[in-house]
């Protein structure tokens, strides 16, 4: 009798601790996908925690701004691939390989779409993340006028990459280079 009671108790415990069904899991995934647009529209405050997307953008802007800017490197594609998704990296690499690309990279820093000498007081804000997409804003002064760049990012196979850089004058990196 004791063994039967213990067995029944274990059986009820096991059933009570069962994991979610596949139907419950698919409902949760749908909710996350639906909320991604809402999450991306909310701009996090300056005290928001740092995330992988904004850290990647910080590395691009702070570490590689003038000396190893991947948008200026004509010999090694590795830096481009480190920061950008494959389709965007292909566009950048194809343009940089042309003898006369669409943009004069010695005069214009494509991280800002402005000359290096004009850029001051740059700041990378925390990312707004929605599912596998993220938006990071980079604020700076250009000729003593405040401006900002909006960077769209995508997570592919667990890795974040930049898909587009939107400039203050309504231009986009990929459209400028095509």
N, C-alpha and C positions, 0 to 999 in steps of 0.2 A: 504494500500500500504506500509506504514511504517513497519507494522508487517511482511509482506512478505519479504521485503528487509532485515530486521533484522534476520528473520528466515534463509534466504539464506546465509547470512553472517556467522551466527553461524554454519550452516551445512558445509560450505567450511572450516571454521576454524577447526571444528572437524575432517574432513577428512584429512586436512593437518597435524594435530597433531597425527594421528593414529600411533600406535606402529608397530614394524616390524612384518612381516609375519613369520610364522613358517619356511618357506623355507629360509628366510634371516637368522634366528637364527641358523638353522642347518649348513649353510655355515660358519658362524662365529665359531661354535664349531669345525668344521673340520679344520679350519685354526689354531686354538689353538692346536689341537692334532698334526697337521703336524709340527708345530713349536717347539714342546716339545724337540725333539732330538737336534735341533739347539740351543735352550736355554740352555740345559744341557751341551753342549760342550763348551759354553763360560764361562770361569771362572771369576766371579766378582772380582773387585779390592778390596783392603782393606778398602776403604772408602765407599763401597756400603752399603746401608741401611740394618739393621738387620731384619730378618724375623723369622717366627715361626720355620721353620726347623732348622736354625742354633742356635736359642735360646734353642731348645730342646737338641741339641748336646752339647751346652755349659753347660747346666745344668747337663747332664750326665758326662761330663769330669771334670768340675770344682767342682761341689758339691758332686759327688758320686765317684770320682776317687779312693780314698784309703779307706775311712771309710764305705761308704754304697754302694759299687760297686755292682750293680745288677747282674753282671756276677759271683759274688762270694757268693751270698746269697742263702743258701740251705733251709731256713725255710719259706720265704715269697716271693711269686711270684709277688706281687703287683708292686715292682720296675721294674721288667722285663717287665711287661705289660704296664707300664707307658711310656717306651722308645721304645719298639720294636713292630712291627706288630705281629699279632697272630701267623702266621706260624713260624716266626723267634723266637718268645718268647717260643713256644712249643719246638723247637729244643734245645734252651738254657736250659729250665727247665728240659727236659728229661735228658740231659747230666749232669746237676748239681746234679740231684737226684741219679745218679749212685754212688756207693761207690768209684769207681775209674773211674772218668770221663776221657775222651780222653786227656784233658789238665790238668796239675798240676796247679791249680789256686792259690796256695800259692806261687809259684815261678814265674808264668807268669800272668801279667795283660792283659786280653784279650781286653781291650780297645786299647792297642798298640801292642799286641803280643810280649811283652818284659817284663823283670823284672822291678818292680817299681823303684828300686835303680838307674837304667840306664836312666830313663826318666827325662829330664829337659826342660825348656823353651817351654811349650806347648801353642799353639794358635789355636783357632777355627776360620776359615775364613767364610765370608758371603756365603750363599747358592746360588747355581745356580738352579733356579726353572723353570721347563717346564711342564705346566699342573698340573697333580697330582703326578709328580715325582720331586725329588730334590736330589742334590749332595752337600755334605758338606765335605770340606777338613780340616783335623786336622794336623797341622805341629808340630813337636817336635824334640828334639835332643835325640838320643839314643847312649850312649857311645860317646858323643861329635860329633856325625855324624848326619847331618840333615836328617830327614825322614818325611813321611807323610802317613796318613791313609785316604782313600776315603770312605765316608759313603753314601750309597744309601738309599734314603727314599721314602716312598709312603704315599699318603694321602688317607685314607679309611674312608668313612662316616664323612668327615670333620676333621678328626684327623690325624696328622702326626705321623709316626712311622718309625723306622729303619728296613730296610729289609736285609741289608748286610753291613759288615765291610770288606773292602778290604785292606790288609796289604801291606807294602812295598816289601815283598818278594814274591809277587804274590799269597799269600794264602788268603783264605776267611774264615770268622768266621763260617758260616753254614757248609762248607765242612770240616773244622777241627773238628766240633762237631758231625758229622754224623758217 
